Amino acid sequence: MTISDEYRNSLLKKTRRVVVKVGSAVLTTDDGLNSDAINRIAEQLSALSDQGMDIVFVSSGAVTAGRQRIRERTKKNGKKFTDLPSRQAASAIGQVRLMHDYDEAFARYDKITAQVLLTRNGLKNRKRFLNARNTIERLLEWGVIPIINENDTVSVQELEFGDNDTLGAMCLGLTGADLFVNLTSADGVFDKNPENHSDAKAIPTIDNIGALDIEAMCDGKTTVGSGGMYSKLRAARRAAQLGVPTLILSGTGKFDIVRAMDGEKCGTLVLPEAHTISNKKFWLAYHDDPSGSILVDKGAAGALLTKGKSLLPIGISAVDGCFERGALVFIKTLDGDELGVGLSNFASNELELIKGKRTDKIGAVLGPVSFDEAVHRDNMLLNAAI
């Protein structure tokens, strides 16, 4: 789709609160943090703040900064820091240096910054989610620029969010932002991987990201945690479901962000979906990785997709994985096609006992229960960007 310059400009000009995410590919070099990149980004975000825009900044780079610091002291330049304790220790060191550099850079433009460290487990708890939202809201009221990163040091598994693209998308629902700017080392999105295809063409606008075969465009998924265009497009698809446009843009030029916001056609603008989902459904679908799968028969699949029904035990053919009540699970066909995700009202062992049974038979198997649905439609998101 080719949209008019007027429509593109109006969409960007309506922005009052923006989440800007920058990755390590923009922020770092082989030697560690790139001070020029940090200063360049601080200047641009400060300029947008001066225009009255609320800025929420999601930044990578802590682990790289920590590696750089420890190598300077130990002279162990060959050390890779690949195991989890080393990555977490490097992050603990690097967060201090990263925030120090940001604080100094933003101070040049009379801006105050605040560090906000999040974990996926923390956001999974609705009360903690709301507390984080209230804290960020107060910082923005004070004109402070929150700088958000995953709290790698206390994560119980490596890279809980998978990548900071995912964290950036989660921050949209957390902050109520109306634009997601994802900075990358590439000049936007291409119809195929330009590293492997010399005839790859830039895509200025994506009007229906749900219809794209993202995996094929990116020559397969990137390794979890490494980011890349696949994770950026997946994050953009999540943003589109929430009704938020995404601007995937090069972060290597001096005024890339400001030029784009001023109407210059650069990067790729991903338009929001026409039919958006609620903040609640967005949160429940993406607050955690699915713990297992519920496989449904054709009749149940049709009822879910075309009639907006809840999933009843009678439509369940099989259960894969071990999970507790309230867990996020995939809902799939018997062929393995993903229909969506939802919160299971029953544990996996309970579903094994009641699968294929009518609702009036559940009590005889499990005893008294307060619900009939295996997954209620209000706690389900079909066509999820997982």
C-alpha positions as CSV (number, residue, x, y, z in Angstrom):
1,M,0.0,0.0,0.0
2,T,1.2,3.5,-0.8
3,I,-0.2,6.0,1.6
4,S,-0.2,9.8,1.0
5,D,2.5,11.9,2.6
6,E,-0.3,13.9,4.3
7,Y,-1.6,10.7,6.0
8,R,1.8,9.6,7.1
9,N,2.6,13.1,8.4
10,S,-0.7,13.4,10.2
11,L,-0.2,10.0,11.9
12,L,3.2,11.0,13.2
13,K,2.2,14.5,14.1
14,K,-0.5,13.1,16.4
15,T,2.1,11.5,18.6
16,R,2.0,12.7,22.1
17,R,3.8,9.8,23.8
18,V,6.4,7.6,22.1
19,V,8.4,4.5,23.1
20,V,11.8,4.6,21.4
21,K,13.8,1.4,21.5
22,V,17.5,1.2,20.5
23,G,19.5,-2.0,20.2
24,S,23.1,-2.9,20.6
25,A,23.7,-2.8,16.8
26,V,23.3,1.0,17.0
27,L,24.7,1.6,20.5
28,T,27.9,-0.5,20.4
29,T,31.0,-1.3,18.5
30,D,33.5,-4.1,18.8
31,D,35.2,-2.1,21.5
32,G,32.0,-1.5,23.6
33,L,29.6,1.4,24.0
34,N,29.6,4.0,21.2
35,S,29.7,7.4,22.9
36,D,28.8,9.2,19.7
37,A,25.7,7.1,19.3
38,I,24.6,7.8,22.8
39,N,25.1,11.6,22.4
40,R,23.3,11.5,19.0
41,I,20.3,9.8,20.4
42,A,20.2,12.0,23.5
43,E,20.2,15.1,21.4
44,Q,17.3,13.8,19.2
45,L,15.1,12.6,22.1
46,S,15.7,15.8,24.0
47,A,14.6,17.8,20.9
48,L,11.3,15.7,20.8
49,S,10.8,16.3,24.5
50,D,11.2,20.0,24.0
51,Q,8.4,19.8,21.5
52,G,6.1,18.6,24.3
53,M,6.4,14.8,23.5
54,D,6.5,12.2,26.3
55,I,9.6,10.0,25.7
56,V,9.9,6.5,27.0
57,F,13.3,5.1,26.1
58,V,14.1,1.3,26.0
59,S,17.8,0.7,25.7
60,S,20.0,-2.3,25.2
61,G,23.8,-2.2,25.8
62,A,24.2,-3.0,29.5
63,V,25.9,-6.4,29.0
64,T,28.2,-5.0,26.3
65,A,29.1,-2.1,28.5
66,G,29.9,-4.5,31.4
67,R,32.0,-6.7,29.2
68,Q,33.9,-3.7,28.0
69,R,34.6,-2.5,31.6
70,I,35.7,-5.9,33.0
71,R,38.0,-6.4,30.0
72,E,39.6,-3.1,30.6
73,R,40.4,-4.1,34.2
74,T,41.3,-7.8,33.7
75,K,42.9,-7.5,30.2
76,K,41.0,-10.7,29.3
77,N,40.1,-9.6,25.8
78,G,39.3,-13.1,24.7
79,K,36.7,-13.8,27.3
80,K,33.2,-14.2,25.8
81,F,30.9,-14.0,28.8
82,T,28.5,-16.5,27.2
83,D,27.2,-18.3,30.4
84,L,24.3,-16.9,32.3
85,P,26.1,-15.9,35.5
86,S,28.7,-14.0,33.5
87,R,26.1,-12.2,31.4
88,Q,24.2,-11.2,34.5
89,A,27.4,-10.0,36.2
90,A,28.3,-8.1,33.1
91,S,24.9,-6.5,33.1
92,A,25.2,-5.5,36.7
93,I,28.5,-3.7,35.9
94,G,27.2,-2.3,32.6
95,Q,24.0,-0.8,33.9
96,V,26.0,1.6,36.0
97,R,28.2,2.7,33.1
98,L,25.3,2.9,30.6
99,M,23.1,5.0,32.9
100,H,26.1,7.2,33.7
101,D,26.7,7.9,30.0
102,Y,23.1,8.5,29.3
103,D,22.7,10.8,32.4
104,E,25.6,12.9,31.2
105,A,24.5,13.0,27.6
106,F,20.9,14.1,28.4
107,A,22.1,16.6,31.0
108,R,23.7,18.5,28.2
109,Y,20.2,19.3,27.0
110,D,18.9,20.0,30.5
111,K,17.0,16.6,30.7
112,I,16.7,14.4,33.8
113,T,16.7,10.6,33.2
114,A,15.5,7.8,35.4
115,Q,16.5,4.1,35.3
116,V,13.6,1.6,35.3
117,L,14.5,-2.1,35.4
118,L,11.8,-4.6,34.5
119,T,11.4,-8.3,34.5
120,R,8.8,-10.3,32.6
121,N,7.9,-12.1,35.8
122,G,7.2,-8.7,37.4
123,L,5.0,-7.6,34.6
124,K,3.1,-10.9,34.8
125,N,1.8,-9.8,38.2
126,R,-1.0,-7.4,37.4
127,K,-0.4,-5.4,40.6
128,R,3.3,-4.9,39.9
129,F,2.4,-4.0,36.3
130,L,0.1,-1.3,37.5
131,N,2.7,-0.1,40.0
132,A,5.3,0.2,37.2
133,R,2.8,2.1,35.1
134,N,2.1,4.6,37.9
135,T,5.8,5.2,38.5
136,I,6.5,5.8,34.8
137,E,3.4,8.1,34.6
138,R,4.7,10.2,37.5
139,L,8.2,10.4,35.9
140,L,6.6,11.6,32.6
141,E,4.5,14.2,34.5
142,W,7.7,15.6,36.0
143,G,9.3,15.8,32.5
144,V,11.8,13.0,33.2
145,I,12.9,10.6,30.5
146,P,12.5,7.0,31.8
147,I,15.2,4.7,30.5
148,I,14.0,1.1,30.6
149,N,15.9,-2.2,30.3
150,E,15.4,-5.7,31.4
151,N,16.7,-6.5,34.9
152,D,19.1,-9.2,33.6
153,T,20.8,-9.5,37.0
154,V,17.8,-11.1,38.6
155,S,16.2,-12.9,35.7
156,V,15.8,-16.6,36.5
157,Q,16.4,-17.6,32.9
158,E,18.4,-16.1,30.2
159,L,16.7,-13.2,28.4
160,E,13.2,-13.5,29.8
161,F,11.8,-11.1,27.3
162,G,13.8,-12.7,24.5
163,D,15.0,-9.4,23.2
164,N,14.4,-5.7,23.8
165,D,12.1,-5.5,20.8
166,T,9.7,-7.6,22.8
167,L,10.3,-5.4,25.9
168,G,9.6,-2.3,23.8
169,A,6.3,-3.6,22.5
170,M,5.3,-4.5,26.1
171,C,6.0,-1.0,27.2
172,L,3.4,0.3,24.7
173,G,0.6,-1.2,26.8
174,L,2.4,-0.3,30.0
175,T,2.7,3.4,29.1
176,G,-0.2,4.0,26.8
177,A,2.1,5.3,24.0
178,D,0.7,6.1,20.6
179,L,3.9,5.5,18.6
180,F,6.7,2.9,18.7
181,V,10.0,3.9,17.1
182,N,12.4,1.0,16.7
183,L,15.9,2.1,15.8
184,T,18.1,-0.3,13.9
185,S,21.3,-0.4,11.9
186,A,19.3,-1.0,8.7
187,D,17.4,1.6,6.6
188,G,14.0,0.2,7.5
189,V,12.4,-3.0,6.3
190,F,13.1,-4.8,3.0
191,D,11.0,-7.3,1.1
192,K,13.7,-9.9,1.7
193,N,16.9,-10.1,3.7
194,P,19.3,-7.6,2.0
195,E,22.3,-9.4,3.4
196,N,21.5,-12.5,1.3
197,H,19.6,-10.9,-1.6
198,S,21.2,-8.1,-3.6
199,D,17.8,-7.3,-5.3
200,A,16.0,-6.7,-1.9
201,K,13.7,-3.6,-2.1
202,A,12.9,-1.2,0.7
203,I,9.3,-1.2,2.0
204,P,8.2,2.4,3.0
205,T,4.8,1.3,4.4
206,I,3.3,-1.9,5.7
207,D,-0.4,-1.6,5.9
208,N,-1.3,-5.2,6.9
209,I,1.6,-6.7,8.9
210,G,-0.6,-9.7,9.9
211,A,-0.7,-10.8,6.3
212,L,3.1,-10.9,5.9
213,D,5.1,-14.1,6.2
214,I,7.7,-12.5,8.5
215,E,9.8,-15.6,8.9
216,A,10.2,-16.0,5.1
217,M,11.1,-12.3,4.7
218,C,13.8,-12.6,7.3
219,D,15.1,-16.0,6.0
220,G,13.9,-17.7,9.1
221,K,13.7,-16.6,12.8
222,T,16.8,-15.1,14.3
223,T,18.3,-16.8,17.4
224,V,16.4,-15.9,20.5
225,G,17.9,-12.9,22.2
226,S,19.8,-11.6,19.2
227,G,17.1,-9.4,18.0
228,G,17.3,-8.8,14.2
229,M,14.6,-7.8,11.8
230,Y,12.4,-10.8,12.6
231,S,12.0,-9.7,16.2
232,K,11.4,-6.1,15.2
233,L,8.6,-7.1,12.8
234,R,7.1,-9.4,15.4
235,A,7.1,-6.5,17.9
236,A,5.5,-4.2,15.2
237,R,2.8,-6.8,14.7
238,R,2.0,-6.7,18.4
239,A,2.0,-3.0,18.4
240,A,-0.4,-3.0,15.4
241,Q,-2.8,-5.2,17.3
242,L,-2.9,-2.7,20.0
243,G,-3.6,0.1,17.5
244,V,-0.1,1.6,17.7
245,P,1.9,2.4,14.5
246,T,5.6,1.4,14.4
247,L,8.4,3.3,12.7
248,I,11.4,1.0,12.0
249,L,14.2,3.4,11.3
250,S,17.9,3.7,11.0
251,G,19.5,5.0,14.2
252,T,22.9,5.6,12.8
253,G,22.4,9.1,11.3
254,K,22.7,12.3,13.2
255,F,19.0,13.3,12.9
256,D,17.2,10.2,11.8
257,I,14.4,10.4,14.4
258,V,13.8,14.1,14.1
259,R,13.8,14.0,10.3
260,A,11.2,11.2,10.3
261,M,9.0,12.9,12.8
262,D,9.2,16.1,10.8
263,G,7.7,14.3,7.8
264,E,10.7,13.1,5.8
265,K,10.1,9.7,4.3
266,C,12.6,7.4,5.7
267,G,12.5,4.0,7.3
268,T,9.3,1.8,7.3
269,L,6.0,2.8,8.8
270,V,3.9,-0.2,10.0
271,L,0.3,0.9,10.2
272,P,-2.0,-0.2,13.1
273,E,-4.7,-2.9,12.5
274,A,-8.2,-1.8,11.8
275,H,-9.6,-4.0,14.5
276,T,-7.5,-3.6,17.6
277,I,-7.5,-5.5,20.9
278,S,-7.9,-4.3,24.4
279,N,-5.0,-3.5,26.7
280,K,-6.1,-6.5,28.9
281,K,-5.9,-9.0,26.0
282,F,-2.6,-7.5,24.9
283,W,-1.2,-8.0,28.4
284,L,-2.5,-11.5,28.9
285,A,-1.3,-12.7,25.5
286,Y,2.2,-11.3,25.8
287,H,3.1,-11.1,29.5
288,D,4.6,-14.6,29.4
289,D,5.8,-17.4,27.1
290,P,3.2,-20.2,26.6
291,S,3.7,-23.1,29.0
292,G,2.1,-25.8,26.8
293,S,-0.5,-26.4,24.1
294,I,-4.2,-27.4,23.8
295,L,-5.0,-29.2,20.5
296,V,-8.5,-28.8,19.3
297,D,-10.7,-30.6,16.8
298,K,-12.1,-29.0,13.6
299,G,-15.4,-28.1,15.1
300,A,-13.9,-26.3,18.0
301,A,-11.4,-24.5,15.7
302,G,-14.3,-23.3,13.6
303,A,-16.3,-22.1,16.6
304,L,-13.3,-20.1,17.9
305,L,-12.4,-18.6,14.5
306,T,-15.8,-17.7,13.1
307,K,-18.2,-17.5,16.1
308,G,-16.1,-16.0,18.8
309,K,-16.8,-18.8,21.2
310,S,-15.0,-19.9,24.3
311,L,-13.0,-23.2,24.2
312,L,-15.0,-26.0,25.9
313,P,-13.4,-29.3,27.0
314,I,-15.5,-31.2,24.5
315,G,-13.5,-29.6,21.6
316,I,-10.1,-30.6,23.1
317,S,-8.4,-33.6,21.4
318,A,-5.0,-33.5,23.1
319,V,-2.9,-31.6,25.6
320,D,0.8,-31.0,25.3
321,G,3.1,-29.9,28.1
322,C,2.7,-29.6,31.9
323,F,1.1,-26.4,33.2
324,E,-1.0,-25.1,36.2
325,R,-4.3,-23.4,36.2
326,G,-4.1,-19.9,34.9
327,A,-1.1,-20.6,32.6
328,L,-0.8,-19.1,29.2
329,V,-1.0,-21.8,26.5
330,F,-1.1,-22.2,22.8
331,I,-4.3,-23.2,21.2
332,K,-3.6,-25.3,18.1
333,T,-5.2,-27.5,15.6
334,L,-4.4,-31.2,15.4
335,D,-2.1,-30.3,12.4
336,G,-0.1,-28.0,14.6
337,D,-1.4,-24.7,13.2
338,E,-1.5,-22.0,15.9
339,L,-4.9,-20.4,16.3
340,G,-3.9,-18.2,19.2
341,V,-3.1,-18.2,23.0
342,G,-5.2,-18.0,26.1
343,L,-5.2,-18.6,29.9
344,S,-6.2,-22.1,30.8
345,N,-8.8,-22.5,33.5
346,F,-7.6,-26.0,34.2
347,A,-4.2,-27.6,34.8
348,S,-2.8,-29.9,32.1
349,N,-3.5,-33.0,34.1
350,E,-7.1,-31.9,34.6
351,L,-7.6,-31.3,30.9
352,E,-6.3,-34.8,30.2
353,L,-9.2,-36.1,32.3
354,I,-11.9,-34.0,30.8
355,K,-10.9,-33.5,27.2
356,G,-13.6,-34.5,24.8
357,K,-16.3,-34.5,27.5
358,R,-19.5,-32.4,27.7
359,T,-19.6,-29.7,30.3
360,D,-22.2,-31.5,32.3
361,K,-19.7,-34.3,32.8
362,I,-16.9,-32.2,34.2
363,G,-18.1,-32.2,37.8
364,A,-18.3,-36.0,37.9
365,V,-14.6,-36.2,36.9
366,L,-13.1,-33.3,38.8
367,G,-15.7,-32.5,41.4
368,P,-17.3,-29.1,41.8
369,V,-15.8,-26.4,39.5
370,S,-16.8,-22.8,39.1
371,F,-16.4,-22.6,35.3
372,D,-17.2,-24.7,32.3
373,E,-14.8,-23.3,29.7
374,A,-11.2,-24.6,29.3
375,V,-10.3,-21.1,28.0
376,H,-12.8,-18.3,28.1
377,R,-13.0,-16.1,25.0
378,D,-12.3,-13.0,27.2
379,N,-9.0,-14.5,28.1
380,M,-8.0,-15.6,24.6
381,L,-6.3,-13.8,21.7
382,L,-6.5,-15.4,18.3
383,N,-3.9,-14.8,15.6
384,A,-1.4,-13.8,18.3
385,A,2.1,-12.6,17.3
386,I,4.1,-15.2,19.3
